[in-house]
Amino acid sequence: MSRKVPLAAGQAARTACARGLLRTGVNEETGELLAVSVLAERVGWAADLVASMVTELLADHWNAPDVDLLASGEDGGGRKLPSNAWMALRRLGWSVAPPEGIRVNDRIVRMVQEQAGRLLRSAHWRADVTAGVLRTWPADPGKRTPGEWDAVRAAVPDGRHLPSGVVNSRTRQIAAFAKKHGRMPVDVFEVESAPRAARLLLLSACDGQQATIERHETEPGRALLRLQLPTRADPRSYRDWTWVSCPVNLPPTIPANAVLHLPTLRLHQGRVRADLAYTHAVPKAARSGHKVALGVDWGLNTLLSAGAARLNDDGRITALGAGGTFRSAGVFARQHRLRRQGERLHAKTDHYQRLTARDDQHALVAKHAVLTDEIARVSTRRSNLNDALAWAAARWAVDQAITAGASVIDVEDLRSMEARGMGRTMNTRLSQQVRGQIVERMRHLAAETGIAVVTVPARNTSRHCPQCLTPLRHRKAPDRPTVPGWKWAICPNPDCRWQGDRDQGAWQRIAARGLAHQTKTVTDRTTGAMVIRTVVDRIEAAAVITPTAPKTSRRDRSKTGSTRRQTARPAPRRRRAPSPNRSMGPAGKRPEGHAHTDRTRLPRAAHRHQDVTTISTPTSRHRPRGAALGAGFHLHAHVTPPRWDIPPPDTTSDMGSLS
């Protein structure tokens, strides 16, 4: 079958990946049905053979000359190297043989060379950055001067827009090496050892003699994967390799007309996972010509604040509604608990290791092994939590763009942001945010509908007024205009007098900047991401939100009857409603003005048995909203619905004058 997708006008080919699971297999030679454990064992034997050969190949070529030769794209004779890593390594003559007495076919060697070639190619960029930092080593590694920043970016190839966080991390790595060895390293290959080879099978490097995949003729949601697997851990001949057929249930995210590619197999908790790659046609995202944009701003407790803005035909930019927020304080509270638990476990294992002095017969060796396994489980939980948070936040942002009819999502570029100088607790909370994962998943989901994701510079997005670009005054709250703070912003310009939430003003500035600078959007050659590199002052002067006149009702409000009797002192909108006198059960008394009076108990998920996997209620002074015991992920992430057609609420009612 053809592996190319037919494209129509305005379409582009998109290659994505979905997770599948191999639940069973059939030995084609004997017709034997293989259980999940047997299939995982045979895949593990093949993965162990590949990993051992990759480790040997990396050890032979983990040096600067070989990595530079591979990254140059030309062999010794000046011929261009193929794009496939395994073909490039064969052109250079870098081969590897299986252990003595082991028989593998040439396609297994292809997978070895493909995995090793990818790892060696990825090391070239780190080598260039490390070499540039070493050539321009600053006088004070903890703080560079503007001239030293310009020098290090000039020393790195294509380093003009290199994030400062990357340079600082390499600087700390080199400084740690110098402190330990008393000298500067020569290159990155002296600082870093050869990477460890993962236990996986890159079937994409093979052809039909090793593996094939075909979609079911009548059921588009099923496919059949055929591949050769060993029948023993040390195959001695080709007879020890047999064909195994594995039915695969395709996830619903794979379209029926998508072209399937050979997957990557990996082992996870005794099961075989298949990373199913597929290609399908999607609307092509445009770099410019956008009329409606969704601005996305990052926060701490409010992870995302987003809203839409429209570029009118006369050049004015107007906001569409009040926007929405994605709050994840409860998720970060659980992440913080898992981090502290991991730190305590690491401290214990280090202490046990010092006590045992690498004595295998010591009484604490068994406890050390138990704690090591627990560290792995805690790390897995943290990774899964980050992954779920990234997908949920990205899905919410893309849904906001689809609802608003936006053709572009402008995201604040915070790659250079480092959590420093704000205290230990605040620095840790900022470092735990998974901004990079959210942006990558946002690009993945937005590509399905042809929405472009563009990163814009973050300079002064929260500092200047979105309507007149005047520096804002940040206060504690709208009803406390004289108390310094960071949450509420007030414009001191007497002709503007804009005020609002700091994050709301930030997403308006980001959306306006993206719409005004959309002609300056470029596509990164290495990653394919769209980005606005710099801010032009002349264009920035027009990147302001034009206030719209408040909507008025046109219906006849003439009096037709007697006035309804009202109480002398009506309850205000919020915060002043008295708490009920009766007990509210496990939930306690409801906070004033927040919960409904008829809600007598917590959600069902909050009453489950509490164990080590559930979130603990924070005991410190910071208790995020929604951090209930055992409430689960989705009760700890809160979002506001889109309100594109509703005018912004009157935030100044019932709070007095702000003058």
Secondary structure by P-SEA (a helix, b strand, c coil): cccbbbbcccbbbbbbbbbbbbcccccccccccccaaaaaaaaaaaaaaaaaaaaaaaaacccaaaaaaaacccccccccccccaaaaaaaacccccccccccccaaaaaaaaaaaaaaaaaaaaaaaaaaaaaaacccccccccaaaaaaaaaaccccccccaaaaaaaaaaaaaaaaacccccccccccccccccccccccccccccccccccccccccbbbbbbbbbccccccccccbbbbbbbbbccccccccccccbbbbbbcccbbbbbccccccccccccccccbbbbbbbbccccbbbbccccccccbbbbcccbbbbbcaaaaaaaaaaaaaaaaaaaaaaaaaaaacccccccaaaaaaaaaaaaaaaaaaaaaaaaaaaaaaaaaaaaaaaaacccbbbbbbccccccccccaaaaaaaaacaaaaaaaaaaaaaaaabbbbbbcccccccccccccccbbbbcccccccccccccbbbbccccccccccaaaaaaaaaaaaaaaacccccccccccccccccccaaaaaacbbbbbccccccccccccccccccccccccccccccccccccccccccccccccccccccccccccccccccccccccccccccccccccccccbbbbccccccccccccccccccc
